[in-house]
Amino acid sequence: MRFLTWLLTNAVALAVALWLVPGIWLGGPTSGSEEIKHKLWRLIVVALILGIVNYLVKPVMKVLSIPFIILTLGLFLLVINAAMLGLTAWILSGTDVGFHVDGFWAAVLGGLIIAVVGAVVRRALEDER
């Protein structure tokens, strides 16, 4: 159950970023029920890969960049979030998922949105328990 909650939280946060940031997108139909049918499983796949990247790579990046995090008073964490989003797009670039991140600033904004929405959803789920 915990895995499913984690995956759905990532998917919701990613869906909000896809909706709000023009530089982050999934290929395929752009409207109607066809879009939902086509993109739903792809959104779950991207959320799973992003979660795995965040679980495996992000802690290493944080440890290696502690001086930069301290020097920038934590703002470098936005760059790390952007890097994780970019790494996810790069990993999925060889597949038919069609997840794309166009540029550094789109990745930064997307990483910020994913972090904030994910925290809000996790907090809401904790309050329900």
MDAnalysis code that builds the backbone (N, CA, C; Angstrom):
import MDAnalysis as mda
import numpy as np

u = mda.Universe.empty(387, n_residues=129, atom_resindex=np.repeat(np.arange(129), 3), trajectory=True)
u.add_TopologyAttr("name", ["N", "CA", "C"] * 129)
u.add_TopologyAttr("resid", np.arange(1, 130))
u.add_TopologyAttr("resname", ["MET", "ARG", "PHE", "LEU", "THR", "TRP", "LEU", "LEU", "THR", "ASN", "ALA", "VAL", "ALA", "LEU", "ALA", "VAL", "ALA", "LEU", "TRP", "LEU", "VAL", "PRO", "GLY", "ILE", "TRP", "LEU", "GLY", "GLY", "PRO", "THR", "SER", "GLY", "SER", "GLU", "GLU", "ILE", "LYS", "HIS", "LYS", "LEU", "TRP", "ARG", "LEU", "ILE", "VAL", "VAL", "ALA", "LEU", "ILE", "LEU", "GLY", "ILE", "VAL", "ASN", "TYR", "LEU", "VAL", "LYS", "PRO", "VAL", "MET", "LYS", "VAL", "LEU", "SER", "ILE", "PRO", "PHE", "ILE", "ILE", "LEU", "THR", "LEU", "GLY", "LEU", "PHE", "LEU", "LEU", "VAL", "ILE", "ASN", "ALA", "ALA", "MET", "LEU", "GLY", "LEU", "THR", "ALA", "TRP", "ILE", "LEU", "SER", "GLY", "THR", "ASP", "VAL", "GLY", "PHE", "HIS", "VAL", "ASP", "GLY", "PHE", "TRP", "ALA", "ALA", "VAL", "LEU", "GLY", "GLY", "LEU", "ILE", "ILE", "ALA", "VAL", "VAL", "GLY", "ALA", "VAL", "VAL", "ARG", "ARG", "ALA", "LEU", "GLU", "ASP", "GLU", "ARG"])
u.atoms.positions = np.array([
    [0.813, -1.198, 0.000],
    [0.000, 0.000, 0.000],
    [0.859, 1.267, 0.000],
    [1.960, 1.210, 0.745],
    [2.837, 2.374, 0.828],
    [3.460, 2.681, -0.543],
    [3.850, 1.635, -1.274],
    [4.413, 1.824, -2.607],
    [3.412, 2.474, -3.544],
    [2.170, 2.015, -3.486],
    [1.131, 2.575, -4.346],
    [0.883, 4.049, -4.022],
    [0.864, 4.383, -2.749],
    [0.689, 5.780, -2.332],
    [1.850, 6.638, -2.826],
    [3.063, 6.116, -2.686],
    [4.254, 6.825, -3.148],
    [4.195, 7.053, -4.656],
    [3.816, 6.018, -5.400],
    [3.749, 6.124, -6.852],
    [2.671, 7.107, -7.301],
    [1.518, 7.055, -6.681],
    [0.441, 7.980, -7.045],
    [0.780, 9.415, -6.664],
    [1.472, 9.612, -5.552],
    [1.914, 10.957, -5.166],
    [2.871, 11.516, -6.212],
    [3.833, 10.703, -6.641],
    [4.757, 11.133, -7.693],
    [4.011, 11.429, -8.986],
    [3.040, 10.595, -9.330],
    [2.286, 10.786, -10.566],
    [1.473, 12.078, -10.532],
    [0.846, 12.365, -9.403],
    [0.066, 13.601, -9.282],
    [0.978, 14.822, -9.392],
    [2.102, 14.796, -8.687],
    [3.045, 15.920, -8.744],
    [3.585, 16.102, -10.165],
    [3.886, 15.013, -10.830],
    [4.387, 15.081, -12.197],
    [3.306, 15.591, -13.149],
    [2.070, 15.168, -12.942],
    [0.967, 15.637, -13.789],
    [0.776, 17.146, -13.654],
    [0.903, 17.665, -12.454],
    [0.779, 19.115, -12.254],
    [1.913, 19.841, -12.971],
    [3.133, 19.301, -12.882],
    [4.259, 19.920, -13.578],
    [4.061, 19.870, -15.095],
    [3.555, 18.753, -15.601],
    [3.278, 18.647, -17.039],
    [2.232, 19.665, -17.471],
    [1.275, 19.915, -16.610],
    [0.195, 20.848, -16.914],
    [0.655, 22.301, -16.867],
    [1.546, 22.632, -15.911],
    [1.924, 24.017, -15.686],
    [3.160, 24.489, -16.449],
    [4.077, 23.603, -16.754],
    [5.348, 24.001, -17.366],
    [5.340, 23.641, -18.855],
    [5.387, 24.638, -19.732],
    [5.343, 24.359, -21.163],
    [6.549, 23.565, -21.678],
    [7.662, 23.609, -20.996],
    [8.861, 22.912, -21.446],
    [8.951, 21.464, -21.012],
    [7.952, 20.979, -20.295],
    [7.910, 19.582, -19.881],
    [6.658, 18.983, -20.491],
    [6.813, 17.895, -21.255],
    [5.653, 17.346, -21.937],
    [5.805, 15.866, -22.239],
    [4.653, 15.233, -22.425],
    [4.556, 13.853, -22.885],
    [4.018, 13.880, -24.304],
    [4.623, 13.114, -25.188],
    [4.154, 13.064, -26.559],
    [2.822, 12.344, -26.668],
    [2.113, 12.590, -27.742],
    [0.849, 11.913, -27.995],
    [-0.290, 12.883, -28.194],
    [-1.527, 12.370, -28.154],
    [-2.704, 13.229, -28.338],
    [-2.752, 14.328, -27.281],
    [-3.385, 15.447, -27.627],
    [-3.385, 16.589, -26.712],
    [-4.754, 16.939, -26.155],
    [-5.785, 16.159, -26.470],
    [-7.095, 16.466, -25.895],
    [-8.000, 15.246, -25.950],
    [-9.034, 15.305, -25.136],
    [-10.063, 14.275, -25.139],
    [-9.683, 13.013, -24.388],
    [-10.540, 12.018, -24.521],
    [-10.322, 10.756, -23.822],
    [-9.139, 9.989, -24.405],
    [-8.807, 10.231, -25.666],
    [-7.631, 9.602, -26.269],
    [-6.357, 9.999, -25.533],
    [-6.284, 11.266, -25.128],
    [-5.109, 11.734, -24.401],
    [-4.972, 10.989, -23.076],
    [-6.072, 10.842, -22.367],
    [-6.032, 10.159, -21.074],
    [-5.619, 8.704, -21.253],
    [-6.226, 8.009, -22.217],
    [-5.880, 6.607, -22.474],
    [-4.411, 6.464, -22.852],
    [-3.938, 7.368, -23.667],
    [-2.571, 7.285, -24.178],
    [-1.535, 7.646, -23.125],
    [-1.821, 8.629, -22.285],
    [-0.796, 9.180, -21.393],
    [-0.831, 8.652, -19.966],
    [-1.904, 7.997, -19.554],
    [-2.008, 7.583, -18.153],
    [-0.917, 6.590, -17.766],
    [-0.748, 5.546, -18.528],
    [0.290, 4.563, -18.175],
    [1.678, 5.161, -18.329],
    [1.847, 6.052, -19.306],
    [3.146, 6.702, -19.488],
    [3.478, 7.599, -18.297],
    [2.467, 8.271, -17.760],
    [2.660, 9.100, -16.572],
    [3.098, 8.238, -15.389],
    [2.500, 7.070, -15.238],
    [2.883, 6.153, -14.154],
    [4.323, 5.673, -14.348],
    [4.706, 5.360, -15.583],
    [6.077, 4.916, -15.861],
    [7.074, 6.024, -15.536],
    [6.779, 7.251, -15.966],
    [7.679, 8.381, -15.688],
    [7.767, 8.617, -14.181],
    [6.639, 8.538, -13.478],
    [6.645, 8.723, -12.020],
    [7.483, 7.644, -11.342],
    [7.403, 6.422, -11.829],
    [8.191, 5.328, -11.257],
    [9.683, 5.553, -11.489],
    [10.058, 5.901, -12.712],
    [11.473, 6.136, -13.011],
    [12.002, 7.347, -12.244],
    [11.208, 8.424, -12.170],
    [11.619, 9.600, -11.407],
    [11.797, 9.244, -9.932],
    [10.909, 8.450, -9.394],
    [11.038, 8.014, -8.002],
    [12.278, 7.177, -7.762],
    [12.583, 6.289, -8.698],
    [13.786, 5.460, -8.568],
    [15.041, 6.329, -8.660],
    [15.054, 7.273, -9.592],
    [16.198, 8.183, -9.728],
    [16.354, 9.006, -8.446],
    [15.248, 9.514, -7.915],
    [15.312, 10.287, -6.675],
    [15.793, 9.436, -5.508],
    [15.443, 8.169, -5.499],
    [15.834, 7.274, -4.409],
    [17.308, 6.890, -4.502],
    [17.809, 6.645, -5.712],
    [19.167, 6.141, -5.869],
    [20.221, 7.231, -6.084],
    [19.918, 8.214, -6.911],
    [20.929, 9.188, -7.330],
    [20.909, 10.455, -6.480],
    [19.722, 10.911, -6.109],
    [19.607, 12.189, -5.408],
    [20.391, 12.255, -4.091],
    [20.369, 11.205, -3.249],
    [21.165, 11.291, -2.006],
    [22.666, 11.444, -2.279],
    [23.162, 10.771, -3.303],
    [24.577, 10.879, -3.653],
    [24.885, 12.306, -4.110],
    [24.005, 12.855, -4.935],
    [24.197, 14.234, -5.406],
    [24.166, 15.227, -4.243],
    [23.287, 15.001, -3.285],
    [23.219, 15.904, -2.136],
    [24.510, 15.858, -1.321],
    [25.020, 14.668, -1.089],
    [26.248, 14.539, -0.300],
    [27.426, 15.174, -1.031],
    [27.514, 14.937, -2.333],
    [28.632, 15.488, -3.092],
    [28.574, 17.007, -3.227],
    [27.372, 17.563, -3.095],
    [27.247, 19.020, -3.287],
    [26.939, 19.765, -1.992],
    [27.259, 19.193, -0.854],
    [27.025, 19.858, 0.432],
    [27.633, 21.266, 0.486],
    [28.866, 21.470, 0.012],
    [29.405, 22.843, 0.057],
    [28.556, 23.836, -0.745],
    [28.079, 23.423, -1.917],
    [27.250, 24.316, -2.733],
    [25.896, 24.575, -2.082],
    [25.352, 23.546, -1.449],
    [24.064, 23.705, -0.762],
    [24.208, 24.704, 0.378],
    [25.276, 24.590, 1.135],
    [25.514, 25.515, 2.247],
    [25.789, 26.923, 1.727],
    [26.622, 27.021, 0.694],
    [26.986, 28.323, 0.135],
    [25.774, 29.070, -0.429],
    [24.848, 28.339, -1.016],
    [23.664, 28.975, -1.623],
    [22.455, 28.957, -0.696],
    [22.661, 28.600, 0.560],
    [21.595, 28.531, 1.559],
    [20.448, 27.619, 1.116],
    [20.800, 26.526, 0.457],
    [19.820, 25.518, 0.068],
    [19.253, 25.670, -1.328],
    [19.533, 26.784, -1.993],
    [18.981, 26.983, -3.337],
    [19.556, 26.003, -4.360],
    [20.713, 25.453, -4.083],
    [21.299, 24.473, -5.001],
    [20.459, 23.202, -5.070],
    [19.620, 22.978, -4.075],
    [18.716, 21.817, -4.110],
    [17.753, 21.912, -5.298],
    [17.425, 23.130, -5.734],
    [16.606, 23.294, -6.933],
    [17.339, 22.771, -8.164],
    [18.626, 22.994, -8.219],
    [19.429, 22.493, -9.336],
    [19.488, 20.966, -9.300],
    [19.593, 20.404, -8.113],
    [19.608, 18.946, -7.986],
    [18.267, 18.365, -8.428],
    [17.159, 18.999, -8.019],
    [15.841, 18.537, -8.471],
    [15.730, 18.616, -9.994],
    [16.240, 19.688, -10.572],
    [16.219, 19.836, -12.031],
    [17.063, 18.748, -12.688],
    [18.198, 18.446, -12.097],
    [19.059, 17.396, -12.648],
    [18.374, 16.040, -12.601],
    [17.634, 15.760, -11.543],
    [16.919, 14.479, -11.451],
    [15.828, 14.388, -12.513],
    [15.150, 15.490, -12.762],
    [14.121, 15.519, -13.803],
    [14.760, 15.356, -15.186],
    [15.871, 16.030, -15.411],
    [16.590, 15.884, -16.673],
    [17.146, 14.482, -16.871],
    [17.655, 13.883, -15.804],
    [18.163, 12.512, -15.877],
    [17.041, 11.537, -16.210],
    [15.882, 11.752, -15.632],
    [14.727, 10.908, -15.938],
    [14.352, 11.026, -17.410],
    [14.329, 12.244, -17.929],
    [14.020, 12.446, -19.349],
    [15.084, 11.780, -20.221],
    [16.336, 11.854, -19.817],
    [17.409, 11.229, -20.590],
    [17.283, 9.716, -20.577],
    [16.978, 9.137, -19.415],
    [16.808, 7.684, -19.311],
    [15.668, 7.222, -20.217],
    [14.587, 7.992, -20.246],
    [13.418, 7.603, -21.030],
    [13.503, 8.032, -22.493],
    [14.569, 8.714, -22.891],
    [14.660, 9.201, -24.265],
    [14.766, 8.068, -25.286],
    [15.281, 6.947, -24.894],
    [15.408, 5.813, -25.804],
    [14.187, 4.921, -25.841],
    [13.128, 5.312, -25.163],
    [11.914, 4.496, -25.107],
    [10.782, 5.195, -25.852],
    [9.633, 4.529, -25.910],
    [8.473, 5.138, -26.580],
    [7.566, 5.885, -25.605],
    [8.057, 6.156, -24.402],
    [7.249, 6.873, -23.407],
    [6.995, 8.308, -23.850],
    [7.980, 8.949, -24.435],
    [7.800, 10.293, -24.973],
    [7.841, 11.404, -23.944],
    [8.622, 11.227, -22.861],
    [8.760, 12.258, -21.835],
    [9.915, 13.170, -22.218],
    [9.661, 14.482, -22.234],
    [10.670, 15.449, -22.659],
    [10.753, 16.622, -21.684],
    [11.969, 17.082, -21.449],
    [12.207, 18.296, -20.672],
    [13.062, 19.196, -21.554],
    [12.511, 20.347, -21.911],
    [13.182, 21.265, -22.827],
    [13.943, 22.350, -22.069],
    [15.172, 22.061, -21.693],
    [16.026, 23.081, -21.124],
    [16.111, 23.090, -19.615],
    [17.110, 23.826, -19.159],
    [17.428, 23.910, -17.733],
    [16.333, 24.591, -16.928],
    [15.819, 25.723, -17.410],
    [14.843, 26.475, -16.623],
    [13.508, 25.744, -16.519],
    [13.129, 25.030, -17.561],
    [11.925, 24.208, -17.481],
    [12.120, 23.109, -16.447],
    [13.318, 22.531, -16.400],
    [13.615, 21.495, -15.411],
    [13.607, 22.067, -13.991],
    [14.148, 23.266, -13.817],
    [14.148, 23.892, -12.485],
    [12.718, 24.155, -12.018],
    [11.918, 24.766, -12.877],
    [10.526, 25.050, -12.515],
    [9.747, 23.757, -12.292],
    [9.957, 22.773, -13.145],
    [9.288, 21.482, -12.976],
    [9.699, 20.788, -11.692],
    [10.989, 20.815, -11.380],
    [11.465, 20.215, -10.132],
    [10.887, 20.901, -8.912],
    [10.777, 22.221, -8.978],
    [10.171, 22.976, -7.873],
    [8.703, 22.609, -7.704],
    [7.974, 22.553, -8.796],
    [6.549, 22.209, -8.731],
    [6.361, 20.790, -8.220],
    [7.161, 19.855, -8.705],
    [7.049, 18.465, -8.259],
    [7.344, 18.356, -6.764],
    [8.351, 19.067, -6.288],
    [8.688, 19.023, -4.865],
    [7.560, 19.600, -4.011],
    [7.021, 20.737, -4.415],
    [5.974, 21.392, -3.624],
    [4.681, 20.563, -3.649],
    [4.246, 20.154, -4.827],
    [3.007, 19.373, -4.926],
    [3.160, 18.036, -4.213],
    [4.306, 17.391, -4.368],
    [4.537, 16.133, -3.666],
    [4.466, 16.291, -2.161],
    [5.057, 17.366, -1.642],
    [5.017, 17.619, -0.200],
    [3.588, 17.884, 0.275],
    [2.826, 18.641, -0.501],
    [1.433, 18.939, -0.129],
    [0.600, 17.674, -0.126],
    [0.757, 16.835, -1.140],
    [-0.020, 15.592, -1.213],
    [0.369, 14.656, -0.079],
    [1.681, 14.514, 0.177],
    [2.110, 13.661, 1.297],
    [1.570, 14.171, 2.624],
    [1.590, 15.471, 2.813],
    [1.063, 16.069, 4.047],
    [-0.440, 15.815, 4.179],
    [-1.170, 15.943, 3.088],
    [-2.617, 15.696, 3.121],
    [-2.903, 14.238, 3.436],
    [-2.113, 13.334, 2.900],
    [-2.315, 11.916, 3.181],
    [-1.960, 11.570, 4.625],
    [-0.958, 12.243, 5.181],
    [-0.596, 12.007, 6.584],
    [-1.701, 12.494, 7.522],
    [-2.326, 13.612, 7.187],
    [-3.393, 14.151, 8.019],
    [-4.630, 13.255, 8.034],
    [-4.854, 12.503, 6.961],
    [-6.007, 11.613, 6.893],
    [-5.844, 10.398, 7.771],
    [-4.622, 10.027, 8.105],
    [-4.388, 8.827, 8.901],
    [-4.672, 9.140, 10.304],
])
